Amino acid sequence: MERAPLVRMLAPMNLPCDECGSPFLASRTAMAGLCAECAHQLYGYPPCAHIFEFGACANCGWDGSTSTFIASTTGGSRVFHDAGVVDIQRAGSSVRVLVEGVWVYAGQDTCTREDGEIVVSDVSSLLQDDVEVDAPSMLPEFSDGQILTLERRTGCLWLLVEWSAYSPPRSATCVYEIYGGSVRWRVTRQYPNF
């Protein structure tokens, strides 16, 4: 894996991108106020050859965030059904759902897979199986979580997860309702085209 020069990693960051909210390296974008990815998607500037390390691109600083507008215009769609839930965390007023194995379809014969996190900011309340909780939790007796349904409802991220254990075999479903402000997807790892 090619490492980004240390100078690039220490370059000044702009916070945040006006379109997607990601931090980015100001020296690696063609447009003031936009990360390299949004400048590419919106205005056709050359794309960055992203190398994700520690949750951000080592070349341009983009953290994988995508705005609703760009997601709706790029023709690509993410499929969360059957993706794995690695962890669910509350940090201050945000909730992070760490997910792996999300399929991204970008045309008839093009698909990739990525891991990332769903970040809900300005969380006002959380329900787990219709019970208000301070922080959502994985079911500790189960070793694996799989997304059955993920919906963005008005002011709410609605998530149905099937938790499974393999010895002895058993499963349970859990509904998470996370009420808050913005919801964004942040890529942490991308896999080659399939």
N, C-alpha and C positions, 0 to 999 in steps of 0.2 A: 504494500500500500504506500502510495506517495504521501509524504508528510508535507504539510504547508509550512513554509518558512516561518520561523519565530517572529520575524518582523510583521508578517501579515496578522498573526494572532494578537500582536500587541497594538495594532492599528486602532485608531479611535472608532468607536461604535456610535451609530445614531440610534436613538431609542424613541419611539418604535417606528417601523415602516408605516407610512400613512394608509396603505391598503390592507396589509395582512396583520400588522401588529408585531412582526418579528424584529428583534434587533438585527443589525447588519453592519458590515464594514463599509464605511462611507467611501473608502478608496476603491472598492470593488464593484461599484454600480455606476451606470451611465446617467442616472437621474437623481437629483437631490430629493430626499424625502421618500424614495422607494428603494426597497431591497432589490438586488440583482434579479431575483426570480419574478417579482412583480413587474419590474421594468421589461423583462423578457415577455411575460404573459400579456401585458397590457399594450406595450408599444413596439414589440418585436426586436428589442435589443438582443445582442448575442447572449445565449444562455451560459450560465456558470456550469462547469463540470463539477457538480457537487461531490464532496467527500465528507460524509457525516462522521464526526468524532465527538464524543461527549455531548450528544444532543444538538449539535449545530454543524453547519458546513465549515470545514477548515479553510476553504477558499474565500467565501464571501460572508460568513457569519449567519446566514439564513437558518432559522430553526425548524423549517418545514411547515410553518403556518400557511394556511390558504384562506383567503377571504371567501365569503359566500358568493360574491360576484364572479371572481375568477373561477371558482369551482363550477359555477353554472354556465360559464362560457367556454371552457377549455375542452368540453366534450368528454372529459374523463369522469368516471364515477367510481366511488369507493363502495365496496360491498363489505359490511361489517358482519353479516350473517355467518356464523361458524368461526369467526375470529376468536382467539383466546384472550381471556381476561387474566392478566398477570397480577395486577394489584389495583386496589382502589384506595386513594389517600385523600385526606383533607389537610390542607395547609392554609391556615388563616381563613380568608373568605373564598378560597378556591377549592375545587375538588378535581382531582386528576384520576382518570381511569386509564391504566396502562394496558395497551392492547397489542397483540402480535398476530400476524397472519391476515392482514386486511388486503383484499384483492382490489387492484385498481385497473379498470378497463378504460383504455384510451383509444378505442377504435376497434374495428372488426377483428383484426388479428393481433392486437397488441394488448398484453396485460402484464402487470408487474405485481409484486407483493411488497408490503411495507409494514413496519412496526411503528408504533407511535403512542401518543397519549391524547385523550380527549380532555380538554381543560374547560371547566365551567367556572367562570369568574363571578364575583359578587353574589355568592350563594346566600339565599335568604332562608331556605329550609330544605331538609332532606327527609325523604320517606323511604323506608326499607320495608317492603311487604306491608304497606299502609300504616306503619308505625313511625312517628317522627323520631329521628336519631340525631346526635351531634355529628357523627361521622359514619359514613357507610362502611361496611365491613364485608370481607370475604367470609364464606362459611368455613371455619377452621377444620371441620371434620372432612372436608372435601379437598382434593388436591388439584382439581382442574375446573376452570370456568370457561364457558362457551357462550358467546352472544347469540341469542335466538332472535331478538328484535331490538333495534335501536331506532328511536323516533325523536325528532326535534319537534316538540309541541310548543305552543305559545308560552314563553317564559319557563320552559321545562325541558330537561333531557330525560326521556323515558327509556329505561333499559331493562330488558328481560334476559336474565342470565341463568343457564343451567349449570349447576355445580355437580361434578362427578367425582366418585372415588372408585378405585378399581379392586381393592382388597378389603373387605368383600365388595362386590359390585353394587353400587347404589347411586342415586342421583336425587337432586332437589332443585326446584326453580325458585328464583328470587327476583322481585321487581324493585328496581331503584328508581325513584323520582327525585331529580335534582333540580330545584327551582333557583334560578339566578339570572344573571345578565347574559353576557356573551358566551357562546360555545365555539371553541375552535379546535381543529385537529393539528397536531404538531408531529411531524415525522421524526423518528429517531434512527431508523435504519431502512434503507431501500435495498431490494433484491433485484437481480437482473431480470430482463424480459423473459417471458415464457412463451 
